[in-house]
Amino acid sequence: MTTPAELIADLDAALLDAGEDAKLRRVTLGPNAIQIPFDVDVRASIRPLKPEELVGAIDQTWSRVVLSPTDINRARWPLPIRKGDKIIQDGKIRNVEFAKHIRVQNVLVRVELMMAG
């Protein structure tokens, strides 16, 4: 049986090999409604959606992003990732519209995001 640690290690290796550098961002409100960004550097797989996934308000500007929990946990970034968080890649800011947190044996092993923008 594959362990959660093995699944995470495999995902980390795949992202190191075929992923790209990005930032995960959450904006919080500080005193006087000042926006304070909390960023973490991550390796990510960022891919366009398949044509059959483009339905309703979802169009070709949307992307699917896969993240490992490794970088997120190392930075003590506040999980779970939620709608309104952002991914920044090559200066482009994309908004999280949907986050799927995949767990095996109660351990977060993968995060899949649907991004708009």
C-alpha positions as CSV (number, residue, x, y, z in Angstrom):
1,M,0.0,0.0,0.0
2,T,1.3,3.5,-0.9
3,T,1.7,5.8,2.1
4,P,0.7,9.5,2.2
5,A,4.4,10.3,2.5
6,E,5.2,8.4,-0.7
7,L,2.4,10.1,-2.6
8,I,3.7,13.5,-1.5
9,A,7.3,12.6,-2.4
10,D,6.2,11.5,-5.9
11,L,4.2,14.7,-6.4
12,D,7.1,16.8,-5.2
13,A,9.5,15.0,-7.6
14,A,7.0,15.5,-10.5
15,L,6.6,19.2,-9.8
16,L,10.3,19.7,-9.4
17,D,10.8,18.1,-12.8
18,A,7.8,19.4,-14.8
19,G,6.3,22.2,-12.7
20,E,7.0,25.9,-12.5
21,D,7.7,28.5,-9.8
22,A,4.7,30.4,-8.6
23,K,3.4,32.2,-5.5
24,L,0.3,31.3,-3.5
25,R,-1.2,34.5,-1.9
26,R,-3.9,35.2,0.6
27,V,-4.8,38.9,1.3
28,T,-5.9,39.8,4.8
29,L,-7.2,43.1,6.1
30,G,-5.0,44.8,8.7
31,P,-5.6,48.0,10.6
32,N,-7.5,50.7,8.7
33,A,-8.5,48.1,6.1
34,I,-4.9,47.9,4.8
35,Q,-4.5,44.8,2.6
36,I,-1.7,42.6,3.8
37,P,-0.6,39.8,1.4
38,F,0.7,36.6,2.8
39,D,2.7,34.8,0.1
40,V,4.5,31.4,-0.1
41,D,6.7,30.3,-3.0
42,V,5.4,27.0,-4.5
43,R,6.1,24.6,-7.4
44,A,2.9,24.3,-9.4
45,S,1.6,22.5,-12.4
46,I,-0.5,25.1,-14.3
47,R,-2.5,23.8,-17.3
48,P,-5.3,25.2,-19.4
49,L,-8.7,23.4,-19.1
50,K,-9.6,20.8,-21.6
51,P,-12.3,21.9,-24.2
52,E,-14.9,19.6,-22.7
53,E,-14.4,21.4,-19.3
54,L,-15.4,24.8,-20.8
55,V,-19.0,25.1,-19.8
56,G,-21.2,27.9,-18.5
57,A,-19.1,30.8,-17.2
58,I,-15.9,28.7,-17.4
59,D,-13.9,29.8,-20.5
60,Q,-10.4,29.4,-21.9
61,T,-8.9,31.9,-19.4
62,W,-9.4,29.3,-16.6
63,S,-6.6,27.0,-15.5
64,R,-6.1,23.9,-13.4
65,V,-3.3,24.1,-10.8
66,V,-1.8,21.3,-8.9
67,L,0.2,22.0,-5.7
68,S,1.9,19.8,-3.2
69,P,1.4,20.5,0.5
70,T,5.1,20.4,1.1
71,D,5.9,24.1,0.4
72,I,2.6,25.3,1.9
73,N,3.2,23.4,5.2
74,R,6.9,24.4,5.4
75,A,5.9,28.1,5.3
76,R,3.0,27.5,7.7
77,W,0.6,29.1,5.2
78,P,-2.9,29.0,6.6
79,L,-4.8,26.0,5.1
80,P,-7.2,25.3,3.6
81,I,-6.8,27.2,0.4
82,R,-10.1,28.9,-0.4
83,K,-12.0,30.9,-3.0
84,G,-10.4,34.3,-3.3
85,D,-6.8,33.2,-2.7
86,K,-4.5,33.7,-5.6
87,I,-1.7,32.1,-7.7
88,I,0.8,34.5,-9.2
89,Q,2.9,33.1,-12.1
90,D,5.0,35.2,-14.5
91,G,3.4,38.3,-13.1
92,K,-0.1,37.1,-13.8
93,I,-2.5,37.0,-10.9
94,R,-5.1,34.2,-11.1
95,N,-8.0,33.9,-8.6
96,V,-8.9,30.6,-6.9
97,E,-12.5,29.8,-7.7
98,F,-12.5,26.2,-6.4
99,A,-10.1,24.3,-4.2
100,K,-10.0,20.5,-3.9
101,H,-8.0,19.2,-1.0
102,I,-7.1,15.5,-1.5
103,R,-6.4,13.5,1.6
104,V,-5.2,9.9,2.0
105,Q,-5.4,8.3,5.5
106,N,-6.4,11.8,6.8
107,V,-3.2,13.4,5.4
108,L,-3.3,16.2,2.8
109,V,-1.4,14.8,-0.2
110,R,-2.4,17.1,-3.0
111,V,-4.3,20.3,-3.8
112,E,-6.1,20.9,-7.1
113,L,-7.3,24.4,-7.9
114,M,-9.6,25.8,-10.6
115,M,-8.3,29.3,-11.3
116,A,-9.9,32.2,-13.2
117,G,-8.0,34.9,-14.9
